[in-house]
Amino acid sequence: MTTIHVKRAWGKPVRAQALVMREGFSPRYDLDRWNGVISRIGHSAEGESIRDRVLIIPTSKGGVAGGWAFFDLLNKGIAPKALVFGKLNPVMVQGAVLAGLPIMEGWDQDLLALVRTGDEVHLDPSARTLRFTPSPP
């Protein structure tokens, strides 16, 4: 099992499948907010559902929409289990906390090169760690 350390983290421990994105993510611009599927044409996770997954994202994008969008997704039953960013903005933090979604930022190894979509990941925000077993190529 590989352990990644993060700089900042908040929330409860989570265990779920990863959804790895190669570019930034906005719940307003990249997502069909009625079904929880990435709908932006050309997005690296186009067609993937975010429901009950740990989203691994290099950076956030967008503005104030993140502050309410995650809470809205939670109420619709299509929210992710947690958010793991390389770099994020305060609005994403507000949105995650409002929705009760664990959130992490700043990894010590390149998660995009290590974790694959579908890998099971274990987040422990209090220890500021993400653990996973790499899947075979």
Z-matrix of the N, CA and C atoms (Angstrom, degrees):
N
C 1 1.447
C 2 1.533 1 108.00
N 3 1.322 2 116.38 1 135.48
C 4 1.463 3 122.56 2 179.74
C 5 1.526 4 109.19 3 -98.55
N 6 1.321 5 116.43 4 137.98
C 7 1.462 6 121.58 5 177.89
C 8 1.520 7 109.81 6 -114.28
N 9 1.318 8 115.84 7 128.82
C 10 1.462 9 123.83 8 176.40
C 11 1.533 10 106.70 9 -111.55
N 12 1.315 11 116.05 10 136.42
C 13 1.463 12 120.92 11 176.55
C 14 1.518 13 108.94 12 -101.50
N 15 1.322 14 115.76 13 142.21
C 16 1.463 15 121.37 14 178.98
C 17 1.529 16 109.48 15 -117.34
N 18 1.330 17 115.26 16 158.98
C 19 1.469 18 120.13 17 -177.85
C 20 1.522 19 112.51 18 -78.09
N 21 1.325 20 116.04 19 -41.79
C 22 1.456 21 121.07 20 -176.54
C 23 1.521 22 109.65 21 -135.32
N 24 1.337 23 116.15 22 146.14
C 25 1.467 24 119.16 23 179.49
C 26 1.521 25 109.61 24 -159.67
N 27 1.321 26 114.84 25 151.85
C 28 1.464 27 121.95 26 177.93
C 29 1.522 28 108.61 27 -148.23
N 30 1.320 29 116.60 28 144.76
C 31 1.449 30 121.16 29 172.70
C 32 1.515 31 113.96 30 118.38
N 33 1.324 32 114.17 31 -173.58
C 34 1.464 33 122.44 32 -179.46
C 35 1.530 34 109.86 33 -88.25
N 36 1.326 35 117.59 34 158.76
C 37 1.461 36 120.56 35 173.93
C 38 1.531 37 110.61 36 -60.89
N 39 1.321 38 115.51 37 146.23
C 40 1.468 39 122.15 38 -177.68
C 41 1.515 40 109.02 39 -139.71
N 42 1.335 41 114.33 40 146.17
C 43 1.464 42 121.70 41 173.91
C 44 1.523 43 106.50 42 -133.95
N 45 1.346 44 116.84 43 120.98
C 46 1.468 45 120.68 44 -178.14
C 47 1.522 46 109.63 45 -166.26
N 48 1.325 47 115.10 46 172.79
C 49 1.462 48 120.70 47 176.67
C 50 1.526 49 110.44 48 -76.66
N 51 1.316 50 115.36 49 144.93
C 52 1.463 51 121.83 50 179.66
C 53 1.526 52 111.17 51 -84.71
N 54 1.315 53 114.73 52 147.65
C 55 1.459 54 123.27 53 166.24
C 56 1.523 55 105.26 54 -124.00
N 57 1.323 56 116.44 55 107.58
C 58 1.465 57 122.70 56 -175.07
C 59 1.523 58 109.60 57 -93.86
N 60 1.322 59 115.06 58 129.13
C 61 1.466 60 121.73 59 178.07
C 62 1.527 61 108.97 60 -112.98
N 63 1.305 62 116.90 61 144.20
C 64 1.462 63 121.95 62 -178.49
C 65 1.527 64 113.26 63 -93.68
N 66 1.330 65 116.02 64 -9.46
C 67 1.451 66 120.88 65 179.62
C 68 1.519 67 109.06 66 -137.08
N 69 1.326 68 115.72 67 178.77
C 70 1.452 69 120.97 68 -179.33
C 71 1.515 70 112.34 69 -60.55
N 72 1.332 71 114.26 70 167.51
C 73 1.463 72 120.15 71 -177.57
C 74 1.521 73 110.00 72 -138.12
N 75 1.320 74 115.49 73 135.89
C 76 1.451 75 123.01 74 172.64
C 77 1.523 76 107.95 75 -128.94
N 78 1.344 77 117.69 76 125.14
C 79 1.467 78 118.61 77 177.87
C 80 1.529 79 112.24 78 -66.37
N 81 1.300 80 116.98 79 -15.79
C 82 1.463 81 119.67 80 179.86
C 83 1.526 82 112.00 81 -88.70
N 84 1.317 83 117.54 82 -42.68
C 85 1.464 84 120.68 83 -171.52
C 86 1.531 85 114.71 84 -98.09
N 87 1.313 86 118.32 85 -21.45
C 88 1.464 87 120.90 86 -174.22
C 89 1.525 88 113.79 87 -107.14
N 90 1.317 89 117.58 88 -4.17
C 91 1.452 90 121.59 89 -167.62
C 92 1.523 91 111.97 90 -127.33
N 93 1.321 92 115.58 91 139.42
C 94 1.465 93 119.95 92 167.67
C 95 1.527 94 105.17 93 -80.90
N 96 1.315 95 117.46 94 107.16
C 97 1.462 96 122.08 95 -172.90
C 98 1.523 97 113.26 96 -77.13
N 99 1.311 98 118.35 97 3.44
C 100 1.468 99 121.06 98 175.00
C 101 1.516 100 112.19 99 -96.98
N 102 1.356 101 116.80 100 -26.90
C 103 1.462 102 118.37 101 -179.55
C 104 1.530 103 113.76 102 -124.42
N 105 1.337 104 118.42 103 -5.82
C 106 1.459 105 121.38 104 176.54
C 107 1.514 106 114.92 105 77.10
N 108 1.323 107 117.68 106 21.34
C 109 1.464 108 122.18 107 -179.12
C 110 1.529 109 109.47 108 -105.59
N 111 1.324 110 115.91 109 137.03
C 112 1.467 111 120.57 110 176.31
C 113 1.522 112 107.54 111 -63.95
N 114 1.325 113 115.67 112 119.75
C 115 1.462 114 120.40 113 -172.39
C 116 1.527 115 114.41 114 -113.48
N 117 1.334 116 117.55 115 -8.58
C 118 1.467 117 117.89 116 -178.92
C 119 1.521 118 109.48 117 -71.04
N 120 1.321 119 115.92 118 123.25
C 121 1.469 120 121.93 119 -179.80
C 122 1.522 121 109.27 120 -62.19
N 123 1.322 122 115.70 121 129.21
C 124 1.453 123 122.09 122 178.77
C 125 1.520 124 114.78 123 90.87
N 126 1.319 125 118.01 124 -7.64
C 127 1.471 126 120.76 125 176.72
C 128 1.524 127 107.97 126 -66.32
N 129 1.318 128 117.13 127 143.34
C 130 1.472 129 120.72 128 -177.03
C 131 1.531 130 112.83 129 -60.93
N 132 1.329 131 117.60 130 -22.91
C 133 1.466 132 121.14 131 178.89
C 134 1.526 133 111.36 132 -109.46
N 135 1.307 134 117.33 133 21.28
C 136 1.471 135 121.00 134 -179.53
C 137 1.530 136 110.04 135 -52.54
N 138 1.342 137 115.88 136 131.47
C 139 1.457 138 121.42 137 178.45
C 140 1.518 139 114.53 138 87.53
N 141 1.324 140 118.09 139 -7.67
C 142 1.474 141 121.88 140 -179.53
C 143 1.527 142 110.24 141 -89.24
N 144 1.323 143 116.14 142 143.82
C 145 1.462 144 121.94 143 175.03
C 146 1.524 145 109.52 144 -85.98
N 147 1.331 146 116.10 145 140.92
C 148 1.463 147 120.56 146 175.65
C 149 1.529 148 111.69 147 -91.39
N 150 1.309 149 117.14 148 -9.89
C 151 1.469 150 121.64 149 -174.76
C 152 1.531 151 112.27 150 -57.55
N 153 1.339 152 114.72 151 126.50
C 154 1.470 153 123.27 152 175.53
C 155 1.521 154 113.89 153 60.32
N 156 1.324 155 118.11 154 25.81
C 157 1.465 156 121.23 155 179.31
C 158 1.520 157 110.42 156 -117.06
N 159 1.315 158 115.75 157 159.57
C 160 1.457 159 121.82 158 171.93
C 161 1.522 160 106.33 159 -91.86
N 162 1.326 161 116.60 160 115.94
C 163 1.456 162 120.95 161 -179.59
C 164 1.522 163 108.98 162 -85.69
N 165 1.336 164 116.15 163 123.60
C 166 1.461 165 121.97 164 176.65
C 167 1.520 166 106.45 165 -109.24
N 168 1.331 167 115.57 166 116.29
C 169 1.462 168 122.29 167 -166.69
C 170 1.529 169 109.33 168 -135.76
N 171 1.340 170 118.34 169 131.76
C 172 1.466 171 118.58 170 -179.65
C 173 1.523 172 113.95 171 -65.63
N 174 1.336 173 117.53 172 -36.58
C 175 1.463 174 120.13 173 -178.17
C 176 1.529 175 110.90 174 -156.77
N 177 1.304 176 114.98 175 155.64
C 178 1.460 177 119.41 176 175.71
C 179 1.520 178 108.46 177 -87.24
N 180 1.319 179 115.09 178 162.66
C 181 1.454 180 120.01 179 172.80
C 182 1.514 181 108.18 180 -148.81
N 183 1.293 182 115.36 181 158.74
C 184 1.451 183 119.09 182 -179.25
C 185 1.508 184 111.69 183 98.88
N 186 1.310 185 115.50 184 -176.99
C 187 1.454 186 120.86 185 -174.55
C 188 1.504 187 112.55 186 -123.84
N 189 1.313 188 115.65 187 -129.87
C 190 1.456 189 121.91 188 -169.62
C 191 1.528 190 114.50 189 -63.46
N 192 1.304 191 118.63 190 -15.25
C 193 1.472 192 120.44 191 -179.15
C 194 1.520 193 112.19 192 -59.37
N 195 1.320 194 117.81 193 -33.82
C 196 1.460 195 120.58 194 179.22
C 197 1.516 196 112.42 195 -62.11
N 198 1.321 197 116.21 196 -23.59
C 199 1.457 198 120.27 197 -179.35
C 200 1.519 199 113.37 198 -66.56
N 201 1.305 200 117.91 199 -28.86
C 202 1.469 201 120.58 200 179.91
C 203 1.518 202 113.32 201 -116.28
N 204 1.336 203 117.04 202 -21.02
C 205 1.466 204 119.97 203 -172.93
C 206 1.527 205 113.20 204 -63.35
N 207 1.330 206 118.76 205 -41.29
C 208 1.464 207 119.57 206 -178.65
C 209 1.525 208 111.18 207 -67.23
N 210 1.322 209 117.14 208 -36.21
C 211 1.465 210 120.69 209 176.39
C 212 1.526 211 110.10 210 -65.05
N 213 1.319 212 116.45 211 -41.07
C 214 1.463 213 121.82 212 177.03
C 215 1.534 214 110.41 213 -61.55
N 216 1.335 215 117.43 214 -45.40
C 217 1.463 216 121.47 215 178.95
C 218 1.520 217 111.28 216 -62.59
N 219 1.325 218 116.65 217 -38.33
C 220 1.458 219 121.20 218 178.23
C 221 1.535 220 110.10 219 -61.86
N 222 1.315 221 116.40 220 -45.74
C 223 1.465 222 120.43 221 -179.88
C 224 1.522 223 112.76 222 -66.67
N 225 1.320 224 117.47 223 -25.77
C 226 1.464 225 121.36 224 177.14
C 227 1.534 226 111.87 225 -85.47
N 228 1.337 227 117.46 226 -8.09
C 229 1.464 228 121.23 227 -179.85
C 230 1.510 229 114.38 228 79.32
N 231 1.331 230 117.53 229 22.14
C 232 1.475 231 120.39 230 -177.50
C 233 1.533 232 112.35 231 -126.51
N 234 1.327 233 117.20 232 20.83
C 235 1.468 234 121.23 233 -177.81
C 236 1.526 235 111.40 234 -76.92
N 237 1.329 236 116.20 235 156.09
C 238 1.465 237 119.38 236 171.71
C 239 1.534 238 109.54 237 -72.35
N 240 1.325 239 116.41 238 168.00
C 241 1.470 240 121.42 239 176.79
C 242 1.521 241 111.34 240 -80.51
N 243 1.352 242 116.48 241 -32.11
C 244 1.464 243 120.78 242 -177.29
C 245 1.525 244 109.14 243 -165.99
N 246 1.341 245 114.63 244 165.38
C 247 1.461 246 122.58 245 179.85
C 248 1.526 247 108.85 246 -125.58
N 249 1.336 248 116.68 247 131.55
C 250 1.460 249 121.58 248 177.92
C 251 1.530 250 107.14 249 -128.34
N 252 1.320 251 116.26 250 111.22
C 253 1.461 252 122.19 251 -176.70
C 254 1.521 253 111.37 252 -110.58
N 255 1.329 254 115.34 253 148.35
C 256 1.459 255 120.02 254 167.34
C 257 1.520 256 108.11 255 -71.59
N 258 1.331 257 115.34 256 -47.01
C 259 1.464 258 122.15 257 177.18
C 260 1.520 259 107.72 258 -144.57
N 261 1.324 260 116.24 259 137.09
C 262 1.464 261 118.98 260 -179.65
C 263 1.514 262 111.11 261 -135.24
N 264 1.333 263 114.96 262 176.53
C 265 1.457 264 120.30 263 178.59
C 266 1.528 265 109.39 264 -115.20
N 267 1.338 266 117.91 265 163.48
C 268 1.466 267 120.70 266 -177.34
C 269 1.525 268 113.84 267 -60.77
N 270 1.325 269 118.16 268 -29.25
C 271 1.462 270 120.22 269 -179.60
C 272 1.524 271 110.61 270 -64.63
N 273 1.325 272 117.97 271 -40.14
C 274 1.471 273 120.90 272 177.69
C 275 1.528 274 110.54 273 -63.85
N 276 1.326 275 116.36 274 -38.26
C 277 1.461 276 120.03 275 177.94
C 278 1.522 277 109.59 276 -63.13
N 279 1.327 278 117.38 277 -46.86
C 280 1.464 279 120.93 278 178.17
C 281 1.521 280 111.32 279 -57.49
N 282 1.332 281 116.59 280 -45.68
C 283 1.460 282 121.00 281 -179.29
C 284 1.515 283 112.28 282 -63.03
N 285 1.335 284 116.29 283 -42.55
C 286 1.463 285 120.33 284 179.37
C 287 1.528 286 111.27 285 -64.54
N 288 1.325 287 116.89 286 -44.92
C 289 1.457 288 120.57 287 -179.15
C 290 1.532 289 110.34 288 -65.14
N 291 1.328 290 117.23 289 -43.10
C 292 1.461 291 120.98 290 178.06
C 293 1.527 292 110.96 291 -57.33
N 294 1.333 293 116.44 292 -40.88
C 295 1.465 294 121.37 293 -178.81
C 296 1.528 295 113.04 294 -86.05
N 297 1.333 296 117.48 295 -6.07
C 298 1.465 297 120.18 296 -178.78
C 299 1.515 298 113.11 297 73.85
N 300 1.344 299 117.28 298 23.00
C 301 1.466 300 121.26 299 179.90
C 302 1.526 301 110.14 300 -89.24
N 303 1.326 302 118.39 301 125.93
C 304 1.460 303 119.10 302 173.97
C 305 1.528 304 109.57 303 -57.30
N 306 1.330 305 115.54 304 142.93
C 307 1.457 306 120.92 305 -178.15
C 308 1.520 307 109.26 306 -140.56
N 309 1.334 308 115.50 307 141.15
C 310 1.467 309 122.15 308 179.42
C 311 1.514 310 108.76 309 -134.12
N 312 1.344 311 114.58 310 156.48
C 313 1.458 312 119.90 311 177.01
C 314 1.515 313 110.73 312 -146.86
N 315 1.344 314 114.95 313 145.65
C 316 1.455 315 122.45 314 170.74
C 317 1.509 316 114.40 315 75.62
N 318 1.306 317 117.30 316 88.95
C 319 1.459 318 120.51 317 -178.30
C 320 1.518 319 111.74 318 -93.50
N 321 1.350 320 116.61 319 154.61
C 322 1.466 321 121.25 320 -177.82
C 323 1.528 322 112.74 321 -90.34
N 324 1.325 323 117.69 322 -5.80
C 325 1.462 324 123.30 323 173.73
C 326 1.527 325 107.10 324 -137.49
N 327 1.307 326 117.36 325 160.43
C 328 1.459 327 121.25 326 -176.43
C 329 1.533 328 110.65 327 -75.97
N 330 1.324 329 115.83 328 96.19
C 331 1.464 330 120.01 329 -179.39
C 332 1.521 331 112.19 330 -60.06
N 333 1.327 332 117.43 331 -32.87
C 334 1.462 333 120.23 332 -177.91
C 335 1.529 334 111.25 333 -65.10
N 336 1.318 335 117.13 334 -26.02
C 337 1.459 336 121.12 335 178.06
C 338 1.531 337 111.98 336 -89.28
N 339 1.321 338 117.60 337 -18.17
C 340 1.464 339 121.24 338 -173.82
C 341 1.526 340 114.77 339 -103.00
N 342 1.316 341 116.49 340 -42.34
C 343 1.470 342 120.96 341 -174.89
C 344 1.523 343 109.40 342 -97.55
N 345 1.314 344 115.86 343 140.79
C 346 1.462 345 121.76 344 177.01
C 347 1.522 346 109.74 345 -114.15
N 348 1.312 347 115.39 346 151.56
C 349 1.456 348 120.04 347 173.56
C 350 1.530 349 108.59 348 -54.94
N 351 1.319 350 115.91 349 130.86
C 352 1.461 351 121.66 350 -178.56
C 353 1.512 352 113.89 351 99.81
N 354 1.349 353 118.01 352 -19.40
C 355 1.463 354 119.98 353 176.09
C 356 1.521 355 109.09 354 -63.89
N 357 1.319 356 116.98 355 142.86
C 358 1.460 357 120.19 356 174.65
C 359 1.525 358 108.43 357 -83.47
N 360 1.330 359 115.90 358 129.55
C 361 1.459 360 121.00 359 179.67
C 362 1.527 361 109.45 360 -121.41
N 363 1.322 362 115.27 361 150.34
C 364 1.459 363 123.13 362 179.60
C 365 1.528 364 106.76 363 -121.45
N 366 1.316 365 117.33 364 117.42
C 367 1.451 366 122.04 365 178.62
C 368 1.521 367 109.37 366 -103.40
N 369 1.321 368 115.67 367 133.87
C 370 1.457 369 121.40 368 173.46
C 371 1.526 370 107.28 369 -127.45
N 372 1.325 371 117.27 370 88.50
C 373 1.462 372 120.01 371 -176.51
C 374 1.531 373 114.34 372 -58.23
N 375 1.340 374 118.32 373 -36.30
C 376 1.466 375 118.96 374 -178.86
C 377 1.529 376 111.58 375 -65.91
N 378 1.319 377 117.75 376 -31.65
C 379 1.467 378 122.03 377 176.81
C 380 1.532 379 111.55 378 -90.92
N 381 1.343 380 115.78 379 -7.15
C 382 1.476 381 123.00 380 -176.55
C 383 1.536 382 111.12 381 55.36
N 384 1.350 383 114.95 382 49.07
C 385 1.462 384 120.00 383 178.41
C 386 1.523 385 111.68 384 -132.22
N 387 1.318 386 114.15 385 152.49
C 388 1.457 387 124.16 386 171.83
C 389 1.523 388 105.02 387 -127.54
N 390 1.311 389 116.89 388 125.29
C 391 1.464 390 121.62 389 179.38
C 392 1.525 391 109.59 390 -118.36
N 393 1.322 392 115.49 391 145.80
C 394 1.458 393 120.42 392 177.73
C 395 1.508 394 109.33 393 -159.57
N 396 1.326 395 115.15 394 158.99
C 397 1.461 396 121.76 395 172.31
C 398 1.512 397 106.95 396 -106.69
N 399 1.337 398 117.10 397 116.87
C 400 1.464 399 118.88 398 -178.24
C 401 1.530 400 110.71 399 -60.13
N 402 1.322 401 115.29 400 137.30
C 403 1.460 402 119.92 401 176.90
C 404 1.524 403 108.54 402 -81.04
N 405 1.333 404 117.04 403 153.70
C 406 1.457 405 119.72 404 178.39
C 407 1.528 406 110.70 405 -64.44
N 408 1.328 407 116.32 406 148.99
C 409 1.490 408 119.32 407 -179.16
C 410 1.506 409 113.12 408 -63.88
